[in-house]
Each structure stands twice: as structure tokens, then as C-alpha cells.
Amino acid sequence: MIKVLFFAILLAQKAFSQDTWDWVRIDCGSDTSYKDSNGDTWDSDDDYIKTGDNKQVASTSSSDIEQLNTLRVFSEQNKNCYTVPTPTSARYFVRAMFWYGNYDGLSKPPTFDLEFDGNKWATVVTNTTSFTYYEMIYATKGDSISICLARTRDQEFPFISRLESLPLPDDMYPQMRRDMAWFIRYPDDKYNRIWEPQIPPGLDSVTANFTSLDETSVNVPPDSAIIKAVEASATDRINLSFGFDNVSHLDHVEMYFTEPFLETSETRSFNVTVNGSFVNTTTPEYQICTSVWANLQSIGTLDIELVPTEDSTLAPIISAIEVYTVSQPLVIATTSQNDCKTHFTLKFFNSNT
């Protein structure tokens, strides 16, 4: 059965498992601080930045995400920076969100740069139909992170709708050195990451016959991302391809697997190759999430192949994948990071649920 490509963004706001005193949530453009329907506190901009003007999106462009209905616009200086406290020396997850919402009535969404601690994070290209978001995992060593909006085009004024940061446990992403930052591009996630559901063409969606995992990977992907997967037909192979700029770069790949059914008379085993290089032979375990990772050099595309072993009676299966791409070295600002990475997160999902 052939499935069409399916995308959706799930914004989960589940409570963080530890104390949240150092979780910063800013509703940019809000005149006051408040608690949302989940009991989470959202701050106004006042304690984090002194420049900029508060605006509201047009009534015809209001969003179901409450914080996207206001924004902070910067029309005076070329660069304006939020100072976000990081009281613990840890990796922080940072998310910035942007919704133009035709706040100025001009229907001319701006393009501008997003920076952190003197390093470029992204070129933000906003539009009139949907919000844009950027996420980062950053191993800070200072007591704050500087998040800046920089004007790059005449009469196109930077803005921001929502800004968040929270600390992550030290054992998440153990392959990441503390002198690195990772940029996340591409819901019920314990650490508030956004996962993109997808069913690649030619693969079948599979839902496990359990609702929670007994064991999971150290990176703690959400259970809902793992119990739904894609499977090749019969004992065919799975081929996944991701396109990048046609420039040589170093990738870090994380793949997540579980066995969705307890079939004692069947065997599922397959070889994992990335860009033609053998990585691992994997036998998923029932109700347990395991991960396989690889570092490799890529040009243009990243190709992942799961090939059944000779003794396998079941087809290859995969639940989720993360891909990080190393970019140019960071500028040393308040921290001493040497590298930055771009990243996207996918989970393979049943579009009928």
C-alpha cells in the first residue's frame, strides 16, 4: 500500500519533569506577564530587552497559538538583542517563533537574520500564511544567552513573536560535545522539541500494540514518536534520502527503532547503511526503543538504507530519525563553542490518527 507524504507540526506543552524555575517563556509583544491554560507562566519582554515596540497581528490573521497573536517589532536599531538568563551551566534548548500576521497592514513580510552570542543562527524568511520557528540546543558556559534580531534589508523590520529556553539533562545527546551548538530545523515531547510526522511514499504505516515503552533511548524521544513507524512491504528494503546544499559537510545521524509486535515465530533484522557505508546490524526489541547513530561526510544528499538480513522474516522498520549538519565554527562570544549544527527531526506517523 502506498502512502502519500504527510507533514504536521505538533506543539506539545507537557510539563517538564524537573523544577521549571529556569525555564524562560517570553510572549514577545505582550504588555503583561500571565499564566496560560496549562498553568505555564509567560513573561513580557520588559525583563529581557529594552528596545522595540509591541504590536498585535491583524484580526483576520489571529492564531490558535496564543503567543503568536502579539509580536515585538524593531524599527530603530539595526540589531536588537534579548538577554536570556542561563543560571545553570548546561545545554539549553532554545526556540524562537515568528508570525507576521500582517500586523502593519502592508502584506509585506520581512526577511532578517537571527543570531545568538555573536553567531548567525538563521536567515528568517517570514510569510503571510504560516508561522516560522527555529530551535537550538546550546551548551552555554555563561550566565546568559544573547538572542539578536538583525536588519539585513532596507525597510524590512525584524520582529519576534515567542522566545523560550529550558535546560536539558547532561546525558541527552551524549555524542554532542559541550563546546557545540545544534540548530534544529525540521508532541508530546518531554523536552518540548517539535517532531515532524511523515510517511515516505512506498512504505506502510505501523502502530505498535502497546501504548508506552518499557525502556527508551538516552535522547528520550517521545513514546508517541516511537510506537508509530513505517515498514517496508514484505521483506523489501527501506531507502530514505534527505537533500542538502551541494557542499561537503559532516552529518550526525540518529535513528530510532522498536519492535511493534511480539512475534516469537518471526525475526526482524536488518543492516543499516548511510551513504553506502555499513553502520550496524539491528534487531529491534519489543517495547524497547533503541538508537543507532553515525557520523559521516556528505555532499548534496544523505542516503539511509535498511536492508533485511538473510535470516529475517520481517521487513525493516524505523520509527524516527534525527539529522544534524555541522556548519562553520562559531564566533567565541560569552561561550567557547567551536562548532554549530543544523538539525531536523522526523517521526514516521500514521496520517489516519
C-alpha positions as CSV (number, residue, x, y, z in Angstrom):
1,M,0.0,0.0,0.0
2,I,1.4,3.4,-1.0
3,K,1.1,6.3,1.4
4,V,1.5,9.9,0.5
5,L,3.9,12.2,2.2
6,F,2.3,13.6,5.4
7,F,3.5,16.5,7.4
8,A,2.1,18.1,10.6
9,I,3.6,20.2,13.4
10,L,2.7,19.2,16.9
11,L,3.4,21.8,19.6
12,A,3.3,20.0,22.9
13,Q,3.3,21.8,26.2
14,K,3.7,19.0,28.6
15,A,5.2,19.8,32.0
16,F,8.9,19.5,32.4
17,S,9.8,16.7,34.8
18,Q,12.1,18.8,36.9
19,D,11.6,22.2,38.5
20,T,11.0,24.9,35.9
21,W,12.4,27.9,37.7
22,D,15.0,28.3,34.9
23,W,12.6,27.7,32.0
24,V,12.1,31.0,30.3
25,R,9.0,31.7,28.3
26,I,8.6,35.1,26.7
27,D,5.4,36.2,24.9
28,C,7.0,38.8,22.7
29,G,4.8,41.9,22.3
30,S,2.6,41.1,25.3
31,D,2.0,44.1,27.7
32,T,1.9,41.9,30.8
33,S,3.0,38.5,32.1
34,Y,0.4,35.9,32.6
35,K,-0.3,32.2,33.1
36,D,-1.8,30.2,30.2
37,S,-4.4,27.5,30.3
38,N,-1.7,24.9,31.1
39,G,-0.6,26.9,34.1
40,D,2.7,27.9,32.4
41,T,4.0,31.5,33.1
42,W,4.7,33.7,30.1
43,D,6.8,36.8,30.6
44,S,6.5,40.1,28.8
45,D,9.6,41.4,27.1
46,D,10.5,44.0,29.8
47,D,13.0,42.0,31.8
48,Y,14.9,40.8,28.7
49,I,15.1,43.7,26.2
50,K,14.5,47.5,26.4
51,T,14.1,48.3,22.7
52,G,11.3,47.6,20.2
53,D,7.6,48.2,20.1
54,N,4.7,45.8,21.0
55,K,2.3,45.0,18.2
56,Q,-0.7,42.8,17.5
57,V,-1.4,40.7,14.4
58,A,-4.4,41.7,12.3
59,S,-7.7,40.3,13.5
60,T,-8.0,38.3,10.3
61,S,-4.6,36.7,11.0
62,S,-5.1,35.5,14.6
63,S,-3.5,32.2,15.6
64,D,-4.7,29.4,17.8
65,I,-1.3,29.6,19.5
66,E,-1.9,32.4,21.9
67,Q,1.6,33.8,22.0
68,L,1.7,34.3,18.2
69,N,-1.0,37.0,18.3
70,T,1.4,39.6,19.6
71,L,4.9,40.5,18.4
72,R,7.8,42.8,19.2
73,V,9.0,44.9,16.3
74,F,12.4,46.6,16.0
75,S,12.3,49.6,13.6
76,E,15.0,51.8,15.2
77,Q,18.4,49.9,15.5
78,N,19.9,47.6,13.0
79,K,20.4,44.9,15.7
80,N,18.3,44.3,18.9
81,C,19.2,41.6,21.4
82,Y,17.3,39.7,24.2
83,T,19.4,38.7,27.2
84,V,18.1,35.3,28.3
85,P,19.4,34.1,31.7
86,T,21.0,30.7,31.9
87,P,21.6,30.2,35.6
88,T,22.9,26.6,35.3
89,S,25.9,25.6,33.2
90,A,24.1,23.2,31.0
91,R,22.8,22.5,27.5
92,Y,19.8,24.7,26.8
93,F,17.0,24.2,24.3
94,V,16.1,27.5,22.7
95,R,13.2,28.2,20.4
96,A,12.3,31.4,18.5
97,M,8.9,31.7,16.7
98,F,7.8,34.3,14.2
99,W,4.3,35.1,12.9
100,Y,4.0,38.2,10.7
101,G,0.2,38.2,10.8
102,N,0.1,41.4,8.7
103,Y,0.4,43.5,11.9
104,D,1.3,46.6,9.8
105,G,-1.4,46.2,7.2
106,L,1.2,46.2,4.4
107,S,1.2,42.5,3.5
108,K,5.0,42.7,3.2
109,P,6.5,40.0,5.5
110,P,10.2,40.9,6.2
111,T,13.4,38.9,5.9
112,F,16.1,39.3,8.6
113,D,18.9,37.5,10.5
114,L,18.6,35.6,13.8
115,E,21.8,35.5,15.9
116,F,23.0,34.1,19.2
117,D,26.1,35.2,21.2
118,G,27.5,36.9,18.1
119,N,26.9,33.9,15.8
120,K,24.4,33.6,12.9
121,W,21.6,31.2,13.7
122,A,19.4,31.6,10.6
123,T,18.0,33.9,8.0
124,V,14.4,34.3,9.0
125,V,12.1,34.4,5.9
126,T,8.6,35.2,7.1
127,N,5.4,34.9,5.1
128,T,1.7,35.8,5.2
129,T,0.3,32.3,5.6
130,S,2.1,30.5,8.3
131,F,4.5,30.9,11.3
132,T,8.2,30.2,11.2
133,Y,10.2,28.6,14.0
134,Y,13.9,27.9,14.8
135,E,15.2,25.7,17.5
136,M,18.7,25.2,19.0
137,I,20.5,23.1,21.6
138,Y,23.3,25.2,23.0
139,A,26.0,24.3,25.6
140,T,26.3,27.6,27.3
141,K,29.1,28.5,29.8
142,G,28.0,32.0,30.7
143,D,25.1,33.2,32.8
144,S,23.0,34.3,29.8
145,I,22.4,33.9,26.1
146,S,22.1,36.9,23.7
147,I,19.4,36.3,21.1
148,C,19.5,39.0,18.4
149,L,17.3,40.2,15.5
150,A,19.4,41.9,12.8
151,R,18.0,44.0,10.0
152,T,19.5,43.0,6.6
153,R,17.2,44.8,4.1
154,D,16.1,48.4,4.0
155,Q,12.6,49.0,5.4
156,E,12.2,45.3,6.4
157,F,12.0,45.4,10.2
158,P,12.8,42.4,12.3
159,F,10.3,41.1,14.8
160,I,9.7,38.1,17.1
161,S,6.6,36.5,18.5
162,R,7.7,34.0,21.0
163,L,11.0,33.0,22.7
164,E,11.7,30.1,25.0
165,S,14.7,28.4,26.7
166,L,15.0,25.5,29.1
167,P,17.9,23.3,30.4
168,L,18.3,19.7,29.2
169,P,19.8,16.9,31.3
170,D,23.5,16.3,30.7
171,D,23.0,12.7,29.5
172,M,20.9,13.7,26.5
173,Y,22.7,13.6,23.1
174,P,26.0,12.1,24.6
175,Q,27.7,12.4,21.2
176,M,27.5,16.2,21.4
177,R,30.5,17.9,22.9
178,R,29.7,20.7,25.4
179,D,31.5,23.1,23.1
180,M,28.9,22.7,20.4
181,A,25.6,24.3,19.4
182,W,23.0,22.5,17.4
183,F,20.4,24.2,15.3
184,I,17.0,22.4,14.9
185,R,15.0,22.9,11.7
186,Y,13.0,20.5,10.6
187,P,4.3,16.3,20.5
188,D,4.0,15.3,23.3
189,D,7.7,15.7,23.9
190,K,9.1,15.8,27.4
191,Y,11.6,18.5,26.4
192,N,9.3,20.4,24.1
193,R,11.0,19.5,20.9
194,I,8.9,19.7,17.7
195,W,8.8,16.5,15.7
196,E,7.5,16.4,12.1
197,P,5.4,13.3,11.2
198,Q,5.9,11.8,7.8
199,I,5.1,8.7,5.8
200,P,7.5,8.4,2.8
201,P,5.9,7.1,-0.4
202,G,6.0,3.3,-0.8
203,L,6.1,2.5,2.9
204,D,3.3,1.3,5.1
205,S,2.4,2.9,8.4
206,V,2.6,0.6,11.5
207,T,1.3,1.2,15.0
208,A,2.6,-0.9,17.9
209,N,0.2,-2.9,20.0
210,F,1.4,-1.1,23.1
211,T,0.9,2.5,24.2
212,S,4.1,3.1,26.1
213,L,7.7,2.0,26.1
214,D,9.4,-0.1,28.9
215,E,12.8,1.4,28.0
216,T,13.9,4.3,25.8
217,S,17.0,5.8,24.3
218,V,19.1,8.2,26.3
219,N,17.9,11.0,24.0
220,V,14.4,10.5,25.3
221,P,12.3,10.7,22.1
222,P,8.6,10.8,22.9
223,D,6.8,7.5,23.1
224,S,4.3,8.6,20.5
225,A,7.1,9.1,18.0
226,I,8.4,5.6,18.5
227,I,5.2,3.5,18.8
228,K,4.2,4.6,15.3
229,A,6.6,3.7,12.5
230,V,7.0,2.9,8.8
231,E,7.7,-0.5,7.4
232,A,8.8,-1.8,4.0
233,S,6.4,-4.1,2.1
234,A,7.2,-7.8,2.5
235,T,11.0,-8.1,3.0
236,D,11.9,-5.1,0.8
237,R,14.5,-2.6,1.9
238,I,13.8,1.0,3.1
239,N,15.5,3.9,1.3
240,L,15.4,7.4,2.8
241,S,17.0,10.4,1.2
242,F,17.5,13.9,2.5
243,G,18.6,16.8,0.4
244,F,21.1,19.5,1.5
245,D,23.1,22.2,-0.2
246,N,25.6,20.7,-2.7
247,V,28.5,21.4,-0.4
248,S,30.6,18.9,1.6
249,H,29.6,18.8,5.2
250,L,29.7,16.5,8.2
251,D,26.5,14.9,9.4
252,H,25.5,13.2,12.6
253,V,22.5,10.8,12.2
254,E,20.4,9.3,15.0
255,M,17.9,6.6,14.1
256,Y,15.3,5.1,16.5
257,F,13.7,1.6,16.4
258,T,11.3,-0.6,18.3
259,E,9.6,-3.9,17.6
260,P,5.9,-3.1,17.5
261,F,4.6,-6.7,17.9
262,L,5.7,-9.6,20.0
263,E,6.0,-12.3,17.3
264,T,8.0,-15.2,18.8
265,S,7.9,-17.1,15.5
266,E,9.2,-14.2,13.4
267,T,12.5,-12.5,13.1
268,R,13.2,-8.9,12.2
269,S,16.8,-8.0,11.5
270,F,18.4,-5.6,9.0
271,N,21.6,-3.9,8.1
272,V,21.8,-0.1,8.4
273,T,24.0,1.8,5.8
274,V,24.4,5.5,5.5
275,N,25.7,6.9,2.2
276,G,26.8,3.4,1.3
277,S,28.8,2.8,4.4
278,F,27.8,0.0,6.8
279,V,26.8,1.2,10.2
280,N,25.1,-1.5,12.2
281,T,23.1,-4.7,12.1
282,T,19.9,-4.0,14.1
283,T,17.3,-6.3,15.6
284,P,14.6,-4.1,17.2
285,E,13.3,-5.3,20.6
286,Y,9.7,-5.4,21.7
287,Q,8.5,-2.3,23.6
288,I,12.1,-1.0,23.9
289,C,13.5,2.0,21.9
290,T,17.0,1.5,20.6
291,S,19.0,4.0,18.7
292,V,21.8,3.7,16.0
293,W,24.0,6.7,15.2
294,A,26.6,7.6,12.6
295,N,29.0,10.4,11.7
296,L,29.9,10.8,8.1
297,Q,30.8,13.3,5.4
298,S,28.1,14.1,2.8
299,I,27.7,16.2,-0.4
300,G,24.3,17.2,-1.6
301,T,22.2,14.3,-0.2
302,L,22.2,12.0,2.7
303,D,21.0,8.4,1.9
304,I,20.0,5.9,4.5
305,E,19.2,2.3,3.6
306,L,17.8,-0.5,5.8
307,V,18.4,-3.9,4.2
308,P,16.9,-7.1,5.6
309,T,19.4,-9.8,6.6
310,E,19.2,-13.3,5.0
311,D,17.5,-14.8,8.1
312,S,15.0,-12.0,8.6
313,T,11.4,-13.0,8.0
314,L,10.0,-9.5,8.6
315,A,10.7,-6.2,6.7
316,P,12.8,-3.4,8.0
317,I,11.1,-0.8,10.2
318,I,12.0,2.7,11.5
319,S,10.2,5.0,14.0
320,A,12.1,8.3,13.9
321,I,15.3,9.9,12.7
322,E,17.3,13.0,13.6
323,V,20.0,14.5,11.2
324,Y,22.5,17.2,12.3
325,T,24.7,19.0,9.9
326,V,27.9,20.7,11.1
327,S,28.3,24.3,9.8
328,Q,31.2,26.8,10.2
329,P,32.9,27.3,13.5
330,L,31.2,29.6,16.0
331,V,32.5,33.0,17.0
332,I,33.6,32.9,20.6
333,A,31.4,35.3,22.5
334,T,30.3,34.6,26.1
335,T,30.9,30.9,25.4
336,S,33.7,28.9,23.8
337,Q,31.8,26.8,21.3
338,N,33.7,25.7,18.2
339,D,31.0,24.2,16.0
340,C,27.4,24.7,15.2
341,K,25.0,22.3,13.7
342,T,21.7,22.3,11.8
343,H,19.2,19.6,12.6
344,F,15.8,18.3,11.7
345,T,13.6,15.8,13.5
346,L,11.2,13.4,11.8
347,K,8.9,10.8,13.2
348,F,7.2,8.3,10.9
349,F,3.5,8.6,11.6
350,N,0.0,7.3,10.7
351,S,-1.9,10.1,9.0
352,N,-5.2,8.5,9.8
353,T,-4.9,9.0,13.5
